[in-house]
Structure formats: structure tokens, C-alpha cells
């Protein structure tokens, strides 16, 4: 499967042709020219692939071909190769014996493991964030939830990615308030690994036309406003497991039908 076809979020705007390919220098804050460093491009490529994985741009089991990605990103193959190697080390991608790379396939065992880890770590971050959240923060969370609701109801062809980005912004606004330099990177890694499950869950949600996926966001906001740790954990767990449960049911139904 052609990776560039499934990467609408990988755009020239983020890794500019003018900045990378036709220029040899950047301008610093004093107006002086400084050389473009190799690691700058590698970091940009990594960041874009990482964002695409988090927001479910790639299918589970999809092969990622270096040449295709380099063509889409309009860069050389070296930074793409380095970024893929880094993502493999972070368990977001899987290296195969033939030296190719793919998005890990969906399995019941991995699904259960990710759901369990996310509930544990994100639940703790939510509790840590609670005393640091004020009225202005609750209003911000409500704005993000309203925006997510409006996007769910829209006919935007890129709705899945847009709602994923808003959902990410909602959760990480809360986790940022926890002020944990140790737990936050762990959650970022878990979200990176959860991307294919989120993509499939979004597809199932659209097909079944069931209740809006942000219902638990409102429950979580209300619990945070009350300062109710137990209710906040419960709402968060329901929110996290909802997507995983949709995928789990699909796996079970497929096994029965098979």
C-alpha cells in the first residue's frame, strides 16, 4: 500500500521545499545567516511521521516505504530512514526481517495491554492535574469539547484527523496541568502506539452512527470542576476504553464470522 496515499497530514507546509531543498541557510533572530543542520531536517521528518501515527493517518499493518515517504515529504531518504528507526525503537513501528517497516498489526493482546496502560498512567496524571486546574482551564476544556462535537457533526472529509487532534488537545491540556516530566512522555508514547486503534475505532464509529464520542469529556469536566478524583478517573477510563471496546467487539465478531 502506498504510504503517501495515506498521509494527507504530511504536507509541504510543514517541511518546506524552499526551506530545505533550495536554501543552504536559515536566518536567526538577529538576521544573520546560520547553516541548516542535518538534525533539523531529521527532527522535522520525525515530528511529522509521529503526528501522523498519533492521529491514525496510517492503517494497522501498513507497510511504510522509505522512497514513498521521502517523495511525499519532498526530502531525501536519509532523514526518513533515521526517523523510522527512531519510531521502531519507540515501538510505534515494527521492523521486519526483509528490512522493511510497517505499522504494527492489531491484536487482542496488544489492544488490551495498551488500554490497561493508558488507563493507569492517564488516570494518575488526571488526579495530579486536578488541584492545578482553575475556572479558566475548565472553560478551555469546554471549548475544545464543543469544537470536537461540531467537527463530529460536520461533513469535513478530514473529520477523523480533525477530531483526533482536538481530542489530543483536550487530554494533553489536562495532563500538562499535572506537571509531571516523567509520566507525560510515557503517555505520549502510549498515544503513539494507539494510533492504528484510534483510526479503526473512528471508522467503526462513523459506520455505526452511534453516540458522540465526547460524552465522557463532559463527564470528566464536571468531575474535575467538583474536585472528585474517583469520578474523574471513572470518566477518563470510560473515554479511553470506549475506542478500544469498539475495536475489541469488531475483532470478536470477525472471529465468530470466520
SELUM-912735 format. One record per atom (N, C-alpha, C): residue in three letters; x, y, z. Coordinates in steps of 0.05 Angstrom, whole numbers, padded with zeros to 5 digits, always signed. Atoms other than C-alpha are relative to their C-alpha. Last residue first. Layout:
<rs>
ALAXYZ;...
</rs>
This chain:
<rs>
UNK-00020+00016+00014;UNK-00293-00332+00208;UNK-00003-00029+00007;UNK+00008+00003+00027;UNK-00358-00299+00230;UNK+00019-00018-00016;UNK+00024+00017+00000;UNK-00342-00312+00303;UNK-00009-00005-00029;UNK-00008+00027-00007;UNK-00271-00286+00295;UNK-00023-00019-00001;UNK-00015+00011+00023;UNK-00295-00224+00258;UNK+00008-00029+00005;UNK+00020+00006+00020;UNK-00346-00210+00313;UNK+00013-00013-00025;UNK+00016+00023-00009;UNK-00292-00215+00366;UNK-00020-00009-00021;UNK-00017+00024+00001;UNK-00245-00169+00329;UNK-00015-00025+00007;UNK-00004+00006+00028;UNK-00301-00119+00318;UNK+00018-00025-00004;UNK+00025+00013+00010;UNK-00320-00122+00391;UNK+00002-00008-00029;UNK+00001+00027-00012;UNK-00248-00108+00411;UNK-00025-00015-00010;UNK-00018+00017+00015;UNK-00244-00049+00363;UNK-00001-00028+00010;UNK+00011+00001+00027;UNK-00306-00015+00393;UNK+00017-00019-00017;UNK+00022+00019-00001;UNK-00280-00033+00463;UNK-00013-00003-00028;UNK-00011+00027-00001;UNK-00214+00002+00449;UNK-00022-00021+00000;UNK-00012+00006+00026;UNK-00249+00065+00428;UNK+00011-00028-00001;UNK+00021+00000+00020;UNK-00293+00066+00490;UNK+00011-00008-00027;UNK+00007+00027+00007;UNK-00236+00045+00536;UNK-00022-00001-00022;UNK-00022+00014+00013;UNK-00204+00114+00537;UNK-00010-00027-00010;UNK-00008-00013+00025;UNK-00268+00153+00550;UNK+00021-00016-00015;UNK+00022+00005+00019;UNK-00295+00104+00602;UNK+00007+00012-00028;UNK-00002+00028+00007;UNK-00228+00106+00638;UNK-00021-00007-00021;UNK-00023+00003+00018;UNK-00229+00182+00637;UNK+00003-00029-00010;UNK+00007-00012+00026;UNK-00299+00185+00665;UNK+00022-00004-00020;UNK+00020+00016+00013;UNK-00281+00136+00721;UNK-00007+00010-00028;UNK-00013+00025+00009;UNK-00216+00171+00739;UNK-00020-00017-00016;UNK-00018-00008+00022;UNK-00253+00238+00743;UNK+00014-00024-00012;UNK+00017-00004+00023;UNK-00308+00207+00785;UNK+00016+00007-00024;UNK+00010+00026+00009;UNK-00257+00179+00834;UNK-00017+00003-00025;UNK-00021+00017+00012;UNK-00219+00245+00838;UNK-00011-00026-00011;UNK+00007+00028-00006;UNK-00280+00289+00850;UNK+00020-00018-00014;UNK-00023+00009-00014;UNK-00255+00362+00851;UNK-00003-00029+00009;UNK+00008+00007-00028;UNK-00325+00384+00832;UNK+00024-00007+00017;UNK+00010-00024-00013;UNK-00298+00420+00770;UNK-00008-00005+00029;UNK-00023-00017-00007;UNK-00256+00359+00753;UNK-00010+00026+00014;UNK-00014+00012-00023;UNK-00317+00314+00757;UNK+00023+00017+00009;UNK+00017-00003-00023;UNK-00357+00360+00711;UNK+00013-00011+00025;UNK-00002-00028-00007;UNK-00300+00363+00661;UNK-00016+00005+00026;UNK-00026-00005-00012;UNK-00295+00287+00661;UNK+00003+00029+00009;UNK-00001+00012-00026;UNK-00369+00278+00649;UNK+00026+00005+00015;UNK+00017-00017-00017;UNK-00367+00328+00592;UNK-00001-00012+00028;UNK-00015-00025-00005;UNK-00308+00291+00561;UNK-00016+00018+00019;UNK-00016+00004-00024;UNK-00345+00225+00570;UNK+00017+00024+00006;UNK+00017+00000-00024;UNK-00398+00248+00521;UNK+00016-00002+00025;UNK-00009-00019-00020;UNK-00344+00265+00470;UNK-00017+00001+00025;UNK-00022+00011-00016;UNK-00351+00203+00427;UNK+00010+00019+00022;UNK-00024-00016+00002;UNK-00419+00224+00402;UNK+00022-00010+00019;UNK-00002-00025-00015;UNK-00469+00168+00405;UNK+00026+00014-00004;UNK+00009+00001-00028;UNK-00472+00116+00350;UNK+00005+00027+00013;UNK+00014-00025-00007;UNK-00470+00126+00275;UNK-00010+00000+00029;UNK+00022+00007-00018;UNK-00449+00053+00265;UNK-00017+00024+00008;UNK+00018+00020+00012;UNK-00406+00066+00204;UNK-00024-00006+00017;UNK+00015-00012+00022;UNK-00377+00131+00231;UNK-00019-00020-00013;UNK+00019-00020-00010;UNK-00359+00099+00297;UNK-00016+00012-00022;UNK+00022+00015-00010;UNK-00327+00039+00263;UNK-00022+00019+00010;UNK+00014+00011+00023;UNK-00282+00085+00223;UNK-00025-00016+00009;UNK+00013-00023+00013;UNK-00263+00125+00285;UNK-00016-00010-00024;UNK+00024-00007-00017;UNK-00248+00059+00322;UNK-00016+00023-00013;UNK+00020+00020+00004;UNK-00202+00037+00265;UNK-00026+00006+00015;UNK+00009-00002+00028;UNK-00162+00101+00267;UNK-00023-00019-00006;UNK+00017-00024+00001;UNK-00159+00102+00343;UNK-00011+00003-00028;UNK+00025+00008-00014;UNK-00132+00030+00342;UNK-00020+00023-00001;UNK+00015+00018+00018;UNK-00079+00049+00290;UNK-00027-00008+00012;UNK+00010-00012+00024;UNK-00057+00109+00333;UNK-00017-00018-00018;UNK+00029+00005+00002;UNK-00050+00072+00399;UNK-00012+00010-00026;UNK+00005+00028+00006;UNK+00026+00064+00396;UNK-00030-00005-00005;UNK-00013+00006+00025;UNK+00037+00139+00391;UNK-00006-00028-00008;UNK+00017-00011+00021;UNK-00014+00150+00446;UNK+00012-00006-00028;UNK+00023+00017+00002;UNK+00025+00104+00491;UNK-00019+00009-00021;UNK-00008+00025+00013;UNK+00090+00140+00476;UNK-00024-00018-00003;UNK-00004-00007+00028;UNK+00058+00208+00493;UNK+00008-00026-00016;UNK+00026-00002+00013;UNK+00032+00177+00557;UNK+00003+00007-00029;UNK+00010+00027+00001;UNK+00102+00156+00578;UNK-00027+00000-00015;UNK-00011+00014+00023;UNK+00128+00225+00559;UNK-00009-00029-00002;UNK+00010-00011+00026;UNK+00077+00256+00607;UNK+00013-00014-00024;UNK+00024+00015+00010;UNK+00093+00209+00666;UNK-00009+00010-00027;UNK-00005+00029+00002;UNK+00165+00232+00680;UNK-00024-00014-00014;UNK-00020+00003+00021;UNK+00163+00308+00670;UNK+00006-00030-00005;UNK-00017+00024-00005;UNK+00100+00311+00711;UNK+00018-00004-00024;UNK-00027-00009-00004;UNK+00067+00380+00714;UNK+00019-00023+00007;UNK-00011+00018-00020;UNK-00003+00351+00723;UNK+00029+00007+00006;UNK+00004-00012-00027;UNK-00030+00412+00687;UNK+00010-00017+00022;UNK-00020-00021-00004;UNK+00001+00386+00623;UNK-00002+00013+00027;UNK-00025+00013-00009;UNK-00041+00323+00630;UNK+00022+00021+00004;UNK+00003+00010-00028;UNK-00105+00363+00628;UNK+00027-00010+00010;UNK+00004-00024-00017;UNK-00086+00402+00566;UNK-00002-00008+00029;UNK-00027-00009-00008;UNK-00059+00336+00539;UNK-00001+00028+00013;UNK-00013+00017-00020;UNK-00128+00306+00541;UNK+00026+00011+00009;UNK+00016+00001-00024;UNK-00165+00362+00505;UNK+00015-00015+00022;UNK-00003-00026-00013;UNK-00110+00375+00453;UNK-00015+00000+00027;UNK-00027-00001-00011;UNK-00109+00301+00435;UNK+00004+00026+00016;UNK+00000+00018-00023;UNK-00185+00301+00427;UNK+00028-00001+00014;UNK+00015-00013-00022;UNK-00180+00362+00383;UNK-00001-00017+00025;UNK-00017-00022-00010;UNK-00126+00330+00340;UNK-00013+00014+00023;UNK-00022+00012-00015;UNK-00166+00265+00334;UNK+00018+00022+00012;UNK+00010+00007-00026;UNK-00228+00305+00315;UNK+00022-00013+00017;UNK+00006-00024-00014;UNK-00190+00338+00258;UNK-00010-00006+00029;UNK-00025-00012-00010;UNK-00158+00273+00235;UNK-00007+00025+00017;UNK-00013+00018-00019;UNK-00225+00237+00231;UNK+00026+00012+00011;UNK+00012-00001-00027;UNK-00261+00296+00201;UNK+00015-00017+00019;UNK-00023+00005-00017;UNK-00215+00303+00140;UNK-00009-00001+00030;UNK-00012+00026+00009;UNK-00274+00297+00092;UNK+00024-00008+00017;UNK-00028-00004+00007;UNK-00310+00351+00133;UNK+00013-00027-00008;UNK-00005+00017+00024;UNK-00384+00334+00132;UNK+00029+00003-00009;UNK-00005-00012+00026;UNK-00394+00362+00202;UNK+00004-00020-00022;UNK+00025-00003+00015;UNK-00427+00330+00262;UNK+00004+00011-00028;UNK+00013+00026+00003;UNK-00362+00303+00291;UNK-00025+00002-00017;UNK-00015+00014+00022;UNK-00329+00371+00278;UNK-00012-00028-00005;UNK+00007-00012+00025;UNK-00382+00407+00319;UNK+00013-00014-00024;UNK+00027+00007+00006;UNK-00374+00359+00377;UNK-00008+00011-00028;UNK-00001+00028+00008;UNK-00298+00368+00376;UNK-00028-00010-00008;UNK-00012+00001+00026;UNK-00305+00443+00377;UNK+00000-00028-00011;UNK+00020-00010+00019;UNK-00353+00438+00435;UNK+00010-00001-00028;UNK+00021+00021+00003;UNK-00304+00393+00472;UNK-00021+00009-00020;UNK-00011+00022+00016;UNK-00246+00441+00459;UNK-00021-00021-00005;UNK-00003-00010+00027;UNK-00287+00500+00485;UNK+00010-00022-00019;UNK+00027-00001+00011;UNK-00307+00461+00547;UNK+00001+00009-00029;UNK+00007+00028+00005;UNK-00234+00444+00562;UNK-00028-00001-00013;UNK-00016+00009+00023;UNK-00216+00518+00555;UNK-00008-00029-00008;UNK+00012-00013+00023;UNK-00273+00537+00602;UNK+00015-00008-00026;UNK+00024+00015+00006;UNK-00248+00486+00653;UNK-00014+00012-00025;UNK-00007+00025+00012;UNK-00179+00517+00649;UNK-00025-00017-00008;UNK-00008-00005+00027;UNK-00206+00587+00661;UNK+00008-00026-00015;UNK+00023-00006+00016;UNK-00242+00562+00723;UNK+00007+00004-00030;UNK+00017-00022-00009;UNK-00179+00532+00753;UNK-00023+00005-00020;UNK+00019-00010+00020;UNK-00139+00468+00746;UNK-00018+00020+00012;UNK-00013-00022+00015;UNK-00077+00455+00789;UNK-00018+00013-00021;UNK-00003-00025-00017;UNK-00112+00414+00842;UNK+00012+00023-00014;UNK+00025-00011-00012;UNK-00138+00365+00789;UNK+00005+00025+00017;UNK+00007-00026+00012;UNK-00074+00355+00749;UNK-00022+00014+00015;UNK-00021-00020-00006;UNK-00045+00301+00794;UNK-00007+00027-00010;UNK+00002-00005-00028;UNK-00111+00262+00791;UNK+00021+00021+00009;UNK+00025-00016-00005;UNK-00112+00268+00716;UNK-00003+00007+00029;UNK-00006-00027+00009;UNK-00039+00245+00711;UNK-00025+00018+00005;UNK-00017-00012-00020;UNK-00056+00183+00753;UNK+00006+00029-00008;UNK+00016-00004-00024;UNK-00114+00165+00708;UNK+00016+00014+00021;UNK+00015-00024+00004;UNK-00070+00176+00647;UNK-00019+00006+00023;UNK-00018-00024+00000;UNK-00019+00126+00673;UNK-00017+00025-00004;UNK-00016-00003-00024;UNK-00067+00071+00694;UNK+00015+00026+00000;UNK+00018-00006-00022;UNK-00120+00079+00639;UNK+00016+00005+00026;UNK+00010-00027+00002;UNK-00066+00083+00586;UNK-00019+00008+00023;UNK-00022-00019-00006;UNK-00030+00021+00609;UNK-00010+00029-00001;UNK-00006+00002-00029;UNK-00094-00021+00611;UNK+00021+00021+00008;UNK+00023-00011-00015;UNK-00117+00002+00542;UNK+00006+00001+00030;UNK+00000-00030+00004;UNK-00048-00010+00512;UNK-00022+00013+00016;UNK-00024-00011-00014;UNK-00043-00081+00541;UNK+00000+00031-00002;UNK+00005+00001-00029;UNK-00114-00100+00520;UNK+00023+00013+00016;UNK+00022-00018-00006;UNK-00102-00077+00448;UNK-00005+00002+00030;UNK-00011-00027+00000;UNK-00034-00111+00445;UNK-00022+00021+00007;UNK-00018-00003-00022;UNK-00065-00177+00466;UNK+00012+00028+00002;UNK+00015-00003-00025;UNK-00125-00171+00420;UNK+00019+00005+00024;UNK+00004+00026-00013;UNK-00080-00158+00360;UNK-00016+00005+00026;UNK+00017+00000-00023;UNK-00078-00100+00311;UNK-00003-00029+00011;UNK+00028+00009+00005;UNK-00020-00101+00263;UNK-00015+00000+00027;UNK+00007+00026-00012;UNK+00042-00059+00279;UNK-00029-00008-00005;UNK+00016-00007-00024;UNK+00053-00003+00228;UNK-00008-00027+00013;UNK+00029-00002+00002;UNK+00105-00029+00180;UNK-00011+00010+00026;UNK+00013-00010-00025;UNK+00179-00025+00165;UNK-00030+00001-00004;UNK+00022-00019+00004;UNK+00221-00062+00113;UNK-00012+00007+00027;UNK-00009-00028-00004;UNK+00289-00092+00127;UNK-00021+00020-00006;UNK-00009-00009+00027;UNK+00268-00161+00099;UNK+00009+00030+00000;UNK-00026+00012+00008;UNK+00266-00187+00171;UNK+00010+00009-00027;UNK+00004+00027+00010;UNK+00211-00137+00191;UNK+00027-00011-00010;UNK-00019+00008+00021;UNK+00218-00075+00234;UNK-00003-00029-00007;UNK-00011+00027-00003;UNK+00155-00054+00271;UNK+00019-00006-00023;UNK-00002+00015+00025;UNK+00132+00017+00283;UNK+00014-00026+00005;UNK+00022-00010+00016;UNK+00108+00055+00345;UNK-00001-00014-00027;UNK+00021+00020+00003;UNK+00152+00011+00389;UNK-00025+00011-00015;UNK+00022-00008-00018;UNK+00195+00071+00408;UNK-00024-00018-00001;UNK-00011+00002-00027;UNK+00257+00038+00377;UNK-00021+00008+00021;UNK-00001+00028-00006;UNK+00216+00029+00313;UNK+00010-00004+00029;UNK+00027+00008-00006;UNK+00199+00103+00315;UNK-00001-00030+00005;UNK+00007-00010-00027;UNK+00273+00120+00319;UNK-00028-00009+00008;UNK-00016+00016-00019;UNK+00290+00075+00260;UNK-00007+00009+00028;UNK+00013+00026-00002;UNK+00233+00107+00220;UNK+00015-00018+00020;UNK+00025-00003-00015;UNK+00261+00176+00234;UNK-00014-00026+00004;UNK-00007-00005-00028;UNK+00331+00156+00212;UNK-00025+00003+00018;UNK-00011+00025-00011;UNK+00306+00125+00147;UNK+00006+00003+00030;UNK+00023+00018-00003;UNK+00264+00187+00133;UNK+00009-00026+00012;UNK+00015-00008-00024;UNK+00323+00233+00147;UNK-00024-00018+00005;UNK-00015+00003-00025;UNK+00366+00192+00098;UNK-00016+00009+00024;UNK+00008+00024-00015;UNK+00314+00184+00042;UNK+00014-00002+00027;UNK-00016+00023+00007;UNK+00320+00255+00016;UNK-00008-00024+00017;UNK-00026-00001-00013;UNK+00264+00306+00024;UNK+00016-00025-00010;UNK-00018-00016+00017;UNK+00199+00324-00010;UNK+00028+00004+00013;UNK-00012-00021-00017;UNK+00157+00297+00047;UNK+00019+00019-00015;UNK+00022-00016-00011;UNK+00114+00258-00001;UNK+00010+00023+00016;UNK+00013-00015+00022;UNK+00174+00234-00041;UNK-00022+00018+00010;UNK-00019-00022+00008;UNK+00213+00216+00022;UNK-00012+00016-00023;UNK+00002-00021-00020;UNK+00152+00177+00047;UNK+00018+00023-00007;UNK+00027-00012+00002;UNK+00146+00137-00018;UNK-00002+00024+00020;UNK+00001-00016+00025;UNK+00221+00123-00021;UNK-00026+00015-00002;UNK-00017-00024-00003;UNK+00223+00100+00052;UNK-00002+00018-00024;UNK-00023+00001+00018;UNK+00165+00052+00044;UNK+00015+00026+00000;UNK-00010-00027+00004;UNK+00118+00045+00103;UNK+00026-00001-00016;UNK-00028-00002+00005;UNK+00079-00020+00101;UNK+00007+00029-00006;UNK-00009-00013+00024;UNK+00010-00016+00132;UNK+00031+00001-00002;UNK-00012+00019+00019;UNK-00005-00068+00185;UNK+00010+00012-00025;UNK-00014+00022-00013;UNK-00052-00021+00223;UNK+00010-00020-00021;UNK+00015+00024-00009;UNK-00072+00035+00177;UNK+00018-00019+00015;UNK-00008+00026+00012;UNK-00034+00101+00174;UNK-00017-00023+00011;UNK-00002-00004+00029;UNK-00063+00171+00186;UNK+00006-00027-00014;UNK+00012+00021+00015;UNK-00085+00150+00256;UNK+00000+00004-00030;UNK+00026-00007+00009;UNK-00074+00215+00293;UNK-00012-00020-00020;UNK+00017-00006-00023;UNK-00015+00190+00334;UNK-00029+00004-00009;UNK+00005+00025-00014;UNK+00018+00159+00273;UNK-00020+00004+00023;UNK+00017+00016+00017;UNK+00012+00222+00231;UNK-00007-00027+00013;UNK+00027-00011+00000;UNK+00039+00264+00287;UNK-00019-00017-00016;UNK+00011+00005-00027;UNK+00099+00218+00294;UNK-00028+00011+00003;UNK+00008+00028-00001;UNK+00112+00219+00220;UNK-00013-00007+00026;UNK+00023+00003+00018;UNK+00111+00295+00221;UNK-00010-00029-00001;UNK+00024-00012-00012;UNK+00156+00300+00282;UNK-00025-00004-00017;UNK+00009+00017-00023;UNK+00206+00250+00254;UNK-00026+00011+00012;UNK+00011+00024+00012;UNK+00211+00288+00188;UNK-00011-00018+00022;UNK+00025-00007+00013;UNK+00221+00354+00225;UNK-00014-00025-00012;UNK+00020-00005-00021;UNK+00273+00324+00272;UNK-00027+00007-00012;UNK+00007+00026-00011;UNK+00312+00295+00213;UNK-00022+00003+00021;UNK+00018+00013+00020;UNK+00310+00363+00178;UNK-00009-00027+00011;UNK+00024-00016+00002;UNK+00339+00398+00239;UNK-00020-00013-00018;UNK+00020+00010-00019;UNK+00388+00342+00251;UNK-00026+00016+00000;UNK+00013+00025+00009;UNK+00424+00358+00186;UNK-00021-00009+00020;UNK-00013+00024-00011;UNK+00438+00429+00209;UNK-00016-00025-00010;UNK+00020+00019-00007;UNK+00419+00488+00165;UNK+00014-00025+00010;UNK+00003+00025+00016;UNK+00476+00537+00167;UNK-00023-00017+00010;UNK-00013+00022-00013;UNK+00465+00605+00201;UNK-00005-00025-00016;UNK+00004+00026+00011;UNK+00451+00671+00167;UNK+00015-00021+00016;UNK-00024+00012+00011;UNK+00448+00733+00210;UNK-00007-00028-00011;UNK-00001-00005+00028;UNK+00382+00770+00220;UNK+00024-00012-00014;UNK-00015-00025+00005;UNK+00390+00776+00295;UNK+00002+00006-00030;UNK+00016-00022-00010;UNK+00335+00724+00309;UNK+00014+00027-00004;UNK+00005+00001-00028;UNK+00370+00673+00264;UNK-00014+00026+00009;UNK-00006-00026-00012;UNK+00362+00667+00189;UNK-00007-00001+00030;UNK+00023-00012-00012;UNK+00367+00599+00156;UNK+00008+00027+00012;UNK-00003-00013-00025;UNK+00418+00573+00107;UNK-00027+00010+00011;UNK-00021+00012-00015;UNK+00430+00529+00047;UNK+00002+00011+00028;UNK-00016-00019-00016;UNK+00366+00541+00011;UNK+00021-00014+00016;UNK-00011-00021+00017;UNK+00330+00506-00046;UNK+00016+00020+00015;UNK-00013+00009+00024;UNK+00317+00439-00014;UNK+00013+00022-00016;UNK-00017+00023-00002;UNK+00301+00451+00059;UNK+00017-00005-00026;UNK-00018-00001-00023;UNK+00270+00519+00069;UNK+00021-00022-00002;UNK-00017-00023+00002;UNK+00240+00526-00001;UNK+00021+00000+00023;UNK-00019+00004+00022;UNK+00214+00455-00002;UNK+00019+00024-00001;UNK+00001-00016+00024;UNK+00182+00467+00065;UNK+00021-00006-00020;UNK-00028+00003+00006;UNK+00173+00412+00115;UNK+00005+00013-00027;UNK-00015+00006-00024;UNK+00109+00430+00149;UNK+00030-00004-00005;UNK+00001-00023-00018;UNK+00077+00466+00091;UNK+00017-00005+00024;UNK-00023-00017+00007;UNK+00099+00412+00042;UNK+00002+00023+00020;UNK+00002-00021+00020;UNK+00050+00366+00075;UNK+00025+00015-00004;UNK-00028-00004+00006;UNK+00046+00300+00112;UNK+00001+00020-00023;UNK-00011-00019-00019;UNK-00024+00305+00140;UNK+00029+00006-00005;UNK+00008-00027+00008;UNK-00054+00273+00078;UNK+00012+00021+00019;UNK-00012-00020-00017;UNK-00012+00211+00092;UNK-00007+00028-00007;UNK+00014+00000-00026;UNK-00050+00151+00065;UNK+00012+00021+00019;UNK+00028-00001+00005;UNK-00032+00159-00008;UNK-00015+00003+00026;UNK+00006-00028+00006;UNK+00040+00174+00010;UNK-00030+00004-00004;UNK+00002-00015-00025;UNK+00045+00106+00044;UNK-00007+00029-00006;UNK-00016-00024+00002;UNK+00028+00067-00019;UNK-00003+00018+00024;UNK+00017-00024+00000;UNK+00000+00000+00000;UNK+00018+00025+00000;
</rs>
